[in-house]
Structures are given as structure tokens and as C-alpha cells.
């Protein structure tokens, strides 16, 4: 972060290759005060393309790879492919917010730094991903033009919309070079930053309230409303997470040293809080952190993450692999190739202590060869639900207590959410569908939809069971939905153009328009990301999404 009032110095060389780069706008969303009382929300998901967000007027927040950013008016915010993002915004007037997703390609003449490296430099040079805007009124009008032209049926006008988008990027890059930026935080966000900077010291409620420049009582209420936990709990959890990082990185440290370093003066109290939050005692965590565990399937990744195990190797095409490589700035997390022979060669080099695999996703020969490398924990899609997978992996890795603590917290969280849903929502029938390219999947209790049907005990449309048994539907199969009474719907759409096109066709079909959900506007959209995976970790992520689907709605 830069100090308040300091000038942001951006090297001009970053933009020397712009004439060899092509930017193409692929998606545009808008939000304003007139659209919804509940405000606009961007569900948690991994970006598949570059993101540009411009807040013209209003307030909200954005998280990028877990970093909380308070949105402020007259500012740009950028995101890179692979980053985990989430946002919420409440417009104050019709100026609102614009979110644009775009791709970046280069011509054959471009040498030296890659396109992604160039954009990464732009991101790193921005102030906390934020770029101050020198002419908000000009940018707002430009965004309005882009929206108007990009939505036209005439191709020539859409092309002009792309040209105007290039102009928007030019003005943003220009502002990066010339606009003075300031480090602006809301008081409550300053306290969070204060905690993260001083967690190793003795911190009282009064200290935090003074940092927020408010009374202790008002501070405690506001902090819990913002972050969902008390300031003391946040401080304790943050300290334990820092202790976990120390334990992973340096196995020679004594427990008393670690406790002192993260702000605990009493070692026994530290041990109790560590076990309460981590599910296992510190000694067990240290022993487990020395183990090198490879995940050779996405189901294994989501199971291990719930056990607070970061795999030493995981699928190269899975977003969490890149996420943790960025988070810990490490190359020790090996991205595994797709071909079985290549995976085996990589694992022979890594020599993991354990391997977590999925029976249905590998050949018998592959399983036998994996067993020759290390003990293999084999999960089965056809045997048990995601809870069973979690307990199976935990038993193999001697982490059963951690699994039970995690499951207990999950059940408590689900019970709280159930109690906050309105009586009408609990009475209504709910359809959950996923759209990936041309395929439409009606999701049942043995998918991520079990969050709704099993954990939150919401009602599925009567007679839907035979549709759950089908792998997927196409547009020609929509007649299967006709007999169903669909009061509400959750639609999870892939981020690619083919998925959006399928959803456009479905949402405009006569069969869909005839449903009660469509007639009454009771359809909630979600990004796919990793939310389609049937794992403990993704179920917890989905619970975080649920209240926002129907917040402020009957």
C-alpha cells in the first residue's frame, strides 16, 4: 500500500507494446439504484478472462484472492484470469457500476514479455488493484456509449462499441501514469488492517475501537456486521492462521516461540484455541504439515482443502492449483498433467507420502502403479456422499478429528442459514440447473444441489426424480420440464459464450417463460467456477452464496 498523498509512479515501458495487443470486450454488466433494492452481487468465482470494474456512484466491496477492497466512486478495479473474486454493490443513483470482462491477444510480432505478463505488471502497479479516475463524468458517459453500442443487433454498431472500449482502456492507462492516488480505507477496514499489522502484540477491544475512531460498543456491532464474526474472534483466527503458516514453513520452531510470535502469552491457551479452530492439536498439525499429499482428481482437491491440507501436487487445469501457487508464491505445488503416463512420471519425481485418487477416473493399471509409489486413498463417486469422501480421506491421513470439527461447523452454519430463510422460500419448489456450453443439467441431491435439497431442506418439484437420472438435457428435451411446478430456480451458467447462448435460448423459450419462477422473476443466477464440484469445500462455498440469493426477498 502507498502512503496517503504519494504519487503513483508507473513506468512508461509497461505500455510500449500496446500497439501489438488486441483487447476484445466479451461481457458487460451494469448495476444501478433503480434495478434492485437488494443491490448487485457478483458471486464468488474464478475469473476465466480479464475483468474491469468501474464504480460511477454508490458503495460496495470487492475481494480478489481473499483481499478485501472497499469500492469507492470514480475508480477502476482490475482482475486477472485465475483470480478468485467476489463483489457486492449498492448504487445511489442511475450512474451505478459497470463490470466488463475482456480477452487480450497479441500479434505475431510481439516479443519479450507475454500478454499476461504485461497485464500482470499493470495489475501489480495499480494501487491495491484500484486505479483512480481523473474524469469520472467522461468515463461514465463512455461506459454508457459502450453499453448502448455493444447491445445493438447491428454488427457495425457492436464493432464501434469495441472501439469505444479501446478508448476506455486508453483513458484508464493514461490515468495510471498521471493520476495521484491515495490510500483510502473506511474506518472498519482500517481496523482489519490494524489487526493484520499488529496481531503479534497485545490488542484490546479499546485499541481496535480507537483505530476505528468510534466507541467500543459501536465498533463491535459494526465489525460483526461487516465480517460475520466478532473482532476478538477475527483476531484469534488470524493469529492461528499465522501460526499455521509458521508451522508449515519451519518445522524447527518450538511451540512456545510460535505462540509468542503470533500474540499469545499463554502457551496452554494457544494450544486450546489452536485445536478449537484447526480441529487438531498443534503437534498433530505440525506432523501432518510435513506430509506431502498429491491430489490426482478435483474431487480429491476439494476434500483435502476442507481438511486444511494443501496438496503438494494437483491438476494443472484446476483453478485452486494456480491460486495456491500465487498465494504462497511457491513452486512446491506441482501442476499435474492430464495424461496418466505423464502424471505417473511427475509423481515418481515428487515421491509423495500419500496419494488421494478417484476410482472411476483412472484405469486399473494406473491405480496399481500409484500404489507402487505411495499409499493411496481411493475415493469413489458411486460409494457415499461428499461427507463420506471427507471422512474416508481423513481416516487415511489420520485427520478424523479435524474432519469431525469441520463437519460440525458446517452443520451449524447450515442450520443458521435454514433459520434465516423465509417461510415462503421453504414452501416453494426449487429447480437447480447447470448450463455448460450446449448441455443443461438438472441437478439433484447427489450434486452440489444437495446444499439446497439436503442441508437446507428446500423442496424439489414433484416428479423431478426421473430428470435427475439423466446426465444432461438439450434444448430439444425441454418438454421434460413441462409437468413440473417450478416456483424458484437457481441457474449456474458457465462463463464461456456457448453457455451464455444456451441460457439465452432457454430463458426465452415458451416452456421456460411459462414457469412460475420466470413469471415472477424468482430466478437467481450464479457463476459456475468450482461450485459444480461435489466436495466438502465447495459445499461450504455454496452455503456462503445462499443467503445472498434471496436476501431482502420473500
C-alpha positions in Angstrom: 0.0 0.0 0.0 1.1 3.5 -0.7 1.0 6.3 1.9 -1.7 8.8 1.7 -0.9 11.6 -0.8 2.0 9.9 -2.5 2.2 9.8 -6.3 1.9 6.5 -8.1 4.9 6.1 -10.4 4.2 3.8 -13.3 7.0 3.0 -15.7 6.0 4.0 -19.3 7.7 0.9 -20.6 4.7 -1.3 -19.5 2.7 0.2 -22.3 5.3 0.1 -25.0 3.7 -3.0 -26.6 0.1 -1.8 -26.5 0.1 -1.3 -30.3 0.8 -5.0 -30.7 -2.1 -6.1 -28.4 -5.8 -6.5 -29.1 -8.4 -6.1 -26.4 -11.9 -7.6 -27.0 -14.9 -7.0 -24.8 -16.8 -10.2 -24.2 -19.3 -9.4 -21.4 -20.8 -6.3 -19.8 -22.9 -6.0 -16.7 -24.4 -2.9 -15.1 -25.9 -2.1 -11.7 -27.8 1.0 -10.5 -30.1 2.1 -7.7 -33.2 1.5 -9.8 -32.5 -2.1 -10.6 -32.8 -3.8 -7.2 -33.3 -2.9 -3.5 -31.0 -5.8 -2.6 -28.2 -4.4 -4.8 -26.0 -6.1 -7.3 -23.8 -9.0 -6.4 -21.0 -10.9 -8.2 -20.8 -14.4 -6.8 -17.5 -15.9 -5.7 -15.8 -17.5 -8.8 -12.5 -17.8 -10.6 -12.1 -15.4 -13.4 -11.7 -17.0 -16.8 -10.9 -13.7 -18.5 -9.7 -10.2 -17.6 -12.1 -8.0 -15.6 -12.5 -4.3 -15.5 -14.9 -2.7 -13.0 -15.8 1.0 -12.9 -17.8 2.3 -9.9 -19.5 5.5 -11.0 -21.6 6.1 -7.9 -22.5 4.0 -4.9 -20.8 1.8 -2.4 -19.8 -1.8 -2.1 -16.8 -4.1 -1.8 -14.7 -6.4 -3.8 -12.4 -9.3 -2.8 -9.6 -10.6 -5.0 -7.8 -13.7 -3.9 -9.2 -13.1 -0.4 -8.1 -9.5 -0.2 -10.9 -7.2 0.8 -11.2 -3.9 -1.1 -13.7 -1.2 -0.3 -15.2 0.1 -3.6 -15.3 3.8 -4.0 -16.8 6.1 -6.6 -14.8 7.3 -9.6 -12.3 4.4 -9.6 -11.4 1.5 -11.8 -10.7 -2.0 -10.5 -9.0 -4.8 -12.5 -8.7 -8.6 -12.1 -6.7 -11.2 -13.9 -7.7 -14.7 -15.2 -7.5 -17.3 -12.4 -8.1 -14.9 -9.6 -10.8 -15.7 -7.1 -13.2 -12.7 -7.0 -16.5 -11.7 -5.3 -18.2 -8.4 -5.1 -21.3 -6.6 -3.9 -22.5 -3.1 -4.8 -25.4 -0.8 -3.9 -26.0 2.1 -6.3 -27.0 5.5 -5.1 -28.4 6.7 -8.4 -28.7 5.7 -12.0 -25.0 6.1 -12.6 -24.2 2.9 -10.8 -21.5 0.4 -11.7 -20.1 -1.2 -14.9 -18.4 -4.6 -15.0 -16.6 -5.6 -18.2 -14.9 -8.9 -19.0 -12.4 -9.0 -21.9 -9.7 -11.0 -23.6 -6.3 -9.9 -24.6 -4.3 -11.3 -27.5 -1.1 -10.2 -29.3 0.1 -10.3 -32.9 2.9 -12.4 -34.1 5.4 -9.5 -34.0 5.2 -9.2 -30.2 8.4 -10.2 -28.5 9.8 -10.2 -25.0 7.1 -10.1 -22.2 3.9 -12.1 -22.8 0.5 -10.5 -22.9 -0.3 -11.9 -19.5 2.9 -10.7 -18.0 2.1 -7.2 -19.4 -1.3 -7.3 -17.8 0.1 -8.7 -14.5 2.5 -5.7 -14.4 -0.4 -3.3 -14.9 -2.2 -5.1 -12.0 0.8 -5.0 -9.7 1.4 -1.3 -10.4 -2.2 -0.4 -9.6 -3.0 0.6 -6.0 -4.5 -2.5 -4.5 -6.0 -3.3 -8.0 -7.6 0.2 -7.8 -6.9 3.0 -10.3 -8.2 6.5 -9.6 -10.1 8.1 -12.4 -9.3 11.8 -13.3 -12.6 12.4 -15.3 -15.4 10.4 -13.8 -18.1 12.1 -15.9 -16.3 11.4 -19.1 -15.8 7.7 -18.2 -19.4 7.3 -17.1 -20.6 8.7 -20.5 -18.2 6.5 -22.3 -19.4 3.4 -20.4 -23.0 4.3 -21.3 -22.0 4.5 -25.0 -20.2 1.1 -24.8 -23.3 -0.5 -23.3 -25.6 1.0 -25.9 -23.5 0.0 -28.9 -22.4 -3.4 -27.7 -26.0 -4.5 -27.2 -27.1 -3.4 -30.7 -28.2 -6.0 -33.2 -26.2 -4.3 -36.0 -22.7 -5.7 -36.2 -21.2 -2.4 -37.3 -22.5 -0.7 -34.1 -21.2 -3.5 -31.9 -17.8 -3.0 -33.7 -18.0 0.6 -32.7 -18.7 -0.4 -29.2 -15.4 -2.4 -29.2 -13.6 0.8 -30.4 -15.1 2.8 -27.6 -13.9 0.1 -25.2 -10.4 0.6 -26.5 -10.8 4.3 -25.8 -11.9 3.5 -22.2 -8.8 1.4 -21.7 -6.6 4.2 -23.1 -8.0 6.6 -20.6 -7.5 4.2 -17.7 -3.9 3.5 -18.7 -3.4 7.3 -19.0 -4.7 7.8 -15.5 -2.4 5.1 -14.2 0.5 7.2 -15.4 -0.6 10.6 -14.3 -3.2 10.5 -11.5 -2.2 10.8 -7.9 -3.7 8.0 -5.8 -4.5 7.9 -2.1 -4.7 5.1 0.3 -8.4 5.4 1.4 -10.0 3.0 3.7 -13.2 3.0 5.7 -12.6 3.1 9.5 -13.7 -0.5 9.9 -11.4 -1.7 7.1 -8.6 0.2 8.8 -9.1 -1.9 11.9 -8.9 -5.1 9.9 -5.6 -3.8 8.5 -4.5 -2.8 12.0 -5.1 -6.3 13.3 -3.1 -7.8 10.5 -0.2 -5.5 11.2 -0.2 -5.8 15.0 -1.5 -9.3 15.7 1.8 -10.2 17.4 1.2 -7.5 20.0 -1.3 -7.3 22.8 -4.5 -5.8 21.3 -7.7 -4.9 23.2 -11.2 -4.0 22.1 -10.4 -0.5 23.1 -7.3 -0.4 20.9 -9.3 -1.6 17.9 -12.1 0.9 18.6 -9.7 3.7 18.8 -8.1 2.7 15.5 -11.7 2.9 14.0 -12.3 6.2 15.8 -15.5 5.1 17.3 -16.9 3.8 20.6 -16.2 0.2 21.6 -19.9 -0.7 21.5 -20.5 0.7 18.1 -17.2 -0.8 16.8 -18.1 -4.3 18.0 -21.5 -4.1 16.3 -20.2 -2.8 13.1 -17.3 -5.2 12.8 -19.5 -8.2 13.3 -22.0 -6.9 10.7 -19.2 -6.4 8.2 -17.2 -9.7 8.7 -19.7 -12.1 10.3 -17.7 -12.6 13.5 -16.5 -10.6 16.5 -13.3 -8.6 16.3 -11.8 -10.8 19.0 -12.7 -13.9 17.1 -11.3 -12.4 13.9 -8.0 -11.6 15.8 -7.8 -15.1 17.2 -8.5 -16.8 13.9 -6.0 -14.6 12.1 -3.3 -15.4 14.8 -4.0 -19.2 14.4 -3.7 -18.9 10.6 -0.3 -17.1 11.0 0.8 -19.9 13.4 -0.2 -22.5 10.8 1.9 -20.7 8.2 4.9 -20.7 10.5 4.4 -24.4 11.3 4.2 -25.3 7.6 7.3 -23.3 6.7 9.7 -24.0 9.6 9.4 -27.3 11.5 12.3 -26.4 13.8 10.4 -23.8 15.8 9.3 -24.6 19.3 5.6 -24.2 20.1 6.2 -21.6 22.7 8.1 -19.5 20.2 5.3 -19.8 17.7 2.7 -18.8 20.3 4.7 -15.7 21.3 5.3 -14.7 17.7 1.6 -14.6 16.9 0.5 -12.8 20.0 -0.3 -15.5 22.6 1.4 -15.0 26.0 -0.1 -18.2 27.4 1.0 -21.4 25.6 -1.8 -23.6 27.1 -4.4 -21.1 25.9 -2.8 -21.1 22.5 -3.0 -24.9 22.4 -6.7 -24.8 23.3 -7.6 -22.1 20.7 -5.5 -23.9 18.0 -7.3 -27.2 18.5 -10.7 -25.4 18.6 -10.0 -23.6 15.3 -7.9 -26.2 13.5 -9.6 -29.3 14.7 -6.3 -30.9 15.7 -3.6 -30.1 18.3 -0.6 -28.1 17.2 1.7 -31.2 17.4 -0.6 -33.1 15.1 -0.8 -30.2 12.7 3.0 -29.9 12.5 3.3 -33.6 11.9 0.7 -33.5 9.2 2.2 -30.5 7.5 5.4 -32.5 6.9 3.4 -34.9 4.8 3.4 -34.5 1.0 -0.1 -35.4 -0.3 -0.9 -35.5 -4.0 -4.4 -35.0 -5.4 -4.9 -36.6 -8.8 -8.6 -35.5 -9.3 -10.7 -32.4 -8.5 -12.8 -34.3 -6.0 -9.6 -35.0 -4.1 -8.6 -31.3 -4.1 -11.9 -30.1 -2.6 -11.8 -32.9 0.0 -8.2 -32.1 1.1 -8.9 -28.3 1.3 -11.6 -28.9 3.8 -9.0 -30.8 5.9 -6.7 -27.7 5.7 -4.3 -29.8 3.5 -2.7 -28.0 0.6 -1.7 -30.7 -1.9 1.9 -30.9 -3.0 0.6 -31.8 -6.5 -2.7 -31.3 -8.2 -4.3 -31.0 -11.6 -2.7 -28.2 -13.7 -6.1 -27.2 -15.1 -7.8 -26.8 -11.7 -8.0 -23.2 -10.6 -7.1 -23.9 -6.9 -3.6 -25.2 -8.1 -2.8 -21.8 -9.6 -4.5 -20.0 -6.7 -2.3 -21.6 -4.0 0.9 -21.2 -6.1 0.1 -17.4 -6.2 -1.0 -17.3 -2.5 2.2 -18.8 -1.2 4.5 -17.6 -4.0 5.8 -21.2 -4.3 6.7 -23.7 -6.9 6.4 -26.6 -4.5 2.8 -27.2 -5.6 3.4 -29.2 -8.8 0.7 -28.9 -11.5 0.0 -32.4 -12.8 -0.6 -33.1 -16.5 -3.7 -34.8 -17.8 -2.2 -37.9 -19.4 -1.8 -40.9 -17.0 1.7 -41.7 -18.1 2.8 -38.0 -17.5 1.2 -37.9 -14.1 3.0 -41.1 -13.1 6.3 -39.7 -14.2 5.7 -36.5 -12.2 4.7 -38.4 -9.1 7.8 -40.6 -9.3 9.8 -37.4 -9.2 7.8 -35.9 -6.3 7.6 -39.0 -4.2 4.6 -38.0 -2.1 3.8 -39.6 1.2 0.1 -40.1 0.2 -1.9 -40.0 -2.9 -5.7 -39.3 -3.0 -7.4 -40.6 -6.1 -10.9 -41.3 -7.5 -11.6 -44.9 -8.6 -13.8 -44.1 -11.6 -11.4 -41.6 -13.1 -8.4 -43.9 -13.7 -7.5 -47.2 -15.2 -6.8 -50.3 -13.1 -3.2 -50.2 -14.3 -2.9 -46.5 -13.1 -4.2 -47.4 -9.7 -1.7 -50.3 -9.3 1.2 -48.1 -10.4 0.1 -45.3 -8.0 0.1 -47.9 -5.1 3.7 -48.7 -6.0 4.7 -45.1 -5.4 2.9 -44.3 -2.1 -0.2 -45.3 0.0 -3.3 -44.4 -2.0 -6.6 -43.2 -0.5 -9.2 -44.2 -3.1 -12.5 -42.2 -3.1 -15.4 -43.5 -5.1 -18.1 -41.4 -6.7 -20.6 -44.3 -6.5 -19.9 -45.0 -2.9 -21.2 -42.5 -0.4 -21.8 -38.8 -0.5 -19.3 -35.9 0.0 -19.3 -36.3 3.8 -18.3 -39.9 3.3 -15.5 -38.8 1.0 -14.3 -36.3 3.6 -14.3 -38.9 6.4 -12.6 -41.5 4.2 -9.8 -39.2 3.3 -9.5 -38.0 6.9 -9.2 -41.6 8.2 -6.5 -42.4 5.6 -4.5 -39.3 6.6 -5.1 -39.6 10.4 -7.2 -36.4 10.3 -10.5 -37.8 11.5 -10.8 -35.3 14.4 -10.3 -32.4 12.0 -12.9 -33.7 9.7 -15.5 -34.0 12.5 -14.8 -30.4 13.7 -15.2 -29.2 10.1 -18.5 -31.1 9.7 -19.8 -29.8 13.0 -19.2 -26.3 11.9 -20.7 -26.9 8.5 -23.9 -28.3 10.1 -24.2 -25.4 12.4 -23.7 -23.0 9.5 -26.4 -24.7 7.5 -28.8 -24.7 10.5 -28.3 -20.9 10.9 -29.0 -20.3 7.2 -32.1 -22.5 7.3 -33.5 -20.4 10.1 -32.9 -17.2 8.2 -34.8 -18.3 5.1 -38.3 -17.0 4.9 -41.3 -19.3 5.3 -42.3 -18.7 1.7 -38.9 -19.9 0.4 -39.2 -23.0 2.5 -42.6 -23.7 1.0 -41.7 -23.0 -2.6 -40.3 -25.6 -5.0 -36.8 -25.1 -6.3 -35.2 -26.1 -9.5 -31.4 -26.1 -9.7 -29.8 -26.3 -13.2 -26.3 -26.0 -14.6 -25.6 -24.9 -18.1 -22.2 -25.8 -19.6 -22.0 -25.0 -23.3 -24.9 -26.7 -25.1 -25.7 -29.1 -22.1 -28.4 -28.4 -19.5 -28.1 -30.5 -16.3 -31.0 -30.6 -13.8 -29.1 -31.0 -10.6 -30.2 -33.4 -7.9 -29.2 -34.4 -4.3 -26.0 -36.2 -5.5 -24.6 -32.9 -6.9 -23.7 -29.5 -5.4 -27.5 -29.0 -5.3 -27.6 -31.2 -2.1 -26.8 -27.9 -0.3 -30.4 -26.8 -1.2 -32.2 -30.1 -1.0 -30.4 -32.0 1.8 -28.7 -29.3 4.0 -31.3 -26.5 3.7 -34.2 -28.9 3.2 -35.8 -27.0 0.4 -38.5 -28.7 -1.8 -37.8 -30.1 -5.2 -40.5 -30.0 -7.9 -42.7 -33.1 -7.6 -41.9 -35.7 -10.3 -38.4 -34.4 -11.0 -36.6 -37.7 -10.0 -36.6 -39.2 -13.5 -34.9 -36.0 -14.8 -32.2 -36.2 -12.2 -31.3 -39.6 -13.5 -30.4 -38.1 -16.9 -26.9 -36.9 -17.5 -28.0 -33.8 -19.3 -30.7 -32.2 -21.5 -30.5 -30.3 -24.7 -32.9 -27.6 -26.0 -35.0 -30.3 -27.7 -35.6 -32.0 -24.3 -37.2 -29.1 -22.6 -40.6 -30.8 -22.8 -39.4 -32.8 -19.7 -39.8 -29.7 -17.6 -43.4 -29.0 -18.7 -45.2 -31.1 -16.0 -43.1 -29.6 -13.2 -44.3 -26.8 -10.8 -41.2 -24.6 -10.6 -41.7 -21.7 -8.1 -38.0 -20.7 -8.0 -34.8 -21.5 -9.9 -31.1 -21.3 -9.4 -29.2 -21.2 -12.6 -25.5 -21.9 -12.7 -24.1 -20.7 -16.1 -20.6 -21.3 -17.4 -18.6 -18.2 -18.3 -18.0 -19.1 -21.9 -20.0 -17.7 -24.8 -21.6 -21.0 -25.7 -23.0 -21.4 -22.2 -24.4 -17.9 -22.2 -26.0 -18.5 -25.6 -27.7 -21.7 -24.3 -29.1 -19.8 -21.3 -30.4 -17.1 -23.6 -32.2 -19.7 -25.7 -33.6 -21.5 -22.6 -34.7 -18.3 -20.8 -36.6 -17.1 -23.9 -38.3 -20.4 -24.7 -42.0 -20.8 -24.2 -41.6 -23.7 -21.8 -39.3 -21.7 -19.5 -41.4 -18.5 -19.8 -44.5 -20.5 -18.7 -42.9 -21.4 -15.3 -43.9 -19.5 -12.2 -40.2 -18.8 -11.5 -39.9 -16.9 -14.8 -43.3 -15.1 -14.5 -42.5 -13.8 -11.0 -38.8 -13.2 -11.6 -37.7 -15.7 -9.0 -34.6 -16.9 -10.9 -31.2 -16.4 -9.3 -28.0 -16.6 -11.4 -24.7 -17.9 -10.2 -21.2 -18.3 -11.7 -20.0 -21.9 -12.1 -16.3 -21.6 -11.2 -15.6 -24.6 -8.9 -19.2 -24.6 -7.5 -20.2 -27.6 -9.6 -17.8 -29.9 -7.9 -19.3 -32.4 -5.3 -16.8 -31.8 -2.5 -16.9 -30.7 1.2 -15.0 -27.5 0.3 -17.4 -26.4 -2.5 -20.4 -27.2 -0.3 -19.1 -24.7 2.2 -18.6 -22.1 -0.6 -22.1 -22.7 -1.8 -23.5 -22.0 1.7 -21.8 -18.7 1.7 -23.7 -17.9 -1.5 -27.1 -19.0 -0.4 -28.3 -16.1 1.7 -27.3 -13.6 -0.9 -29.6 -15.4 -3.4 -32.7 -14.5 -1.5 -31.6 -11.7 0.8 -34.3 -9.0 1.2 -36.7 -11.1 -0.8 -39.8 -13.0 0.4 
